[in-house]
Amino acid sequence: MTDTIRVLYFASVREKVGCDAEEIELPAGVTTIAALRAHLRARGGPWAEALGESRALRAAVNQEMVPPTAAVRPGDEVAFFPPVTGG
């Protein structure tokens, strides 16, 4: 099994980071959505802005909505996106 995950970025998150998807090596100790978000944010620059702690973001693992405490495992597909608004 590979130790990589696929990370998808949607809407304003995609616009800020400048890509819609990437494959990354899952770092040791990064086992939850919150830890993954912190790891990506630590890259600085557009990731720090797009994934900032004060930004309301939703996440999905393998196309299922999950809370920040949800587990992330090698081979998963993780998506980050802003909350959907109606109108």
URMO-V807857 format. One record per backbone hydrogen bond with DSSP energy under -0.5 kcal/mol. NH is the residue of the N-H (numbers start at 1). CO is the residue of the C=O. E is the energy in kcal/mol with one decimal. If there is no record, write none. Layout:
# URMO-V807857
NH CO E
NH CO E
This chain:
# URMO-V807857
5 24 -2.4
6 76 -2.3
7 5 -0.5
7 22 -3.2
8 6 -0.5
8 78 -3.3
9 20 -2.4
10 80 -1.9
13 10 -1.5
14 10 -0.6
15 11 -2.1
16 12 -2.0
17 13 -2.4
18 14 -1.9
19 14 -0.6
22 7 -2.0
24 5 -2.4
26 3 -3.2
27 25 -0.7
30 27 -1.9
31 29 -1.1
33 70 -1.8
34 68 -2.6
36 32 -2.4
37 33 -2.8
38 34 -2.2
39 35 -2.4
40 36 -2.7
41 37 -2.6
42 38 -1.8
43 40 -1.5
44 41 -2.0
47 44 -1.4
48 44 -0.9
49 45 -1.7
50 46 -3.0
51 47 -2.5
52 49 -0.9
55 52 -1.7
57 55 -0.8
58 81 -3.7
59 66 -0.6
60 79 -1.8
61 64 -2.4
62 77 -3.4
64 61 -1.1
66 59 -2.3
70 67 -2.0
72 31 -2.2
75 4 -3.2
76 73 -2.2
78 6 -3.2
78 76 -0.5
79 60 -2.6
80 8 -2.3
81 58 -2.0
83 56 -0.6
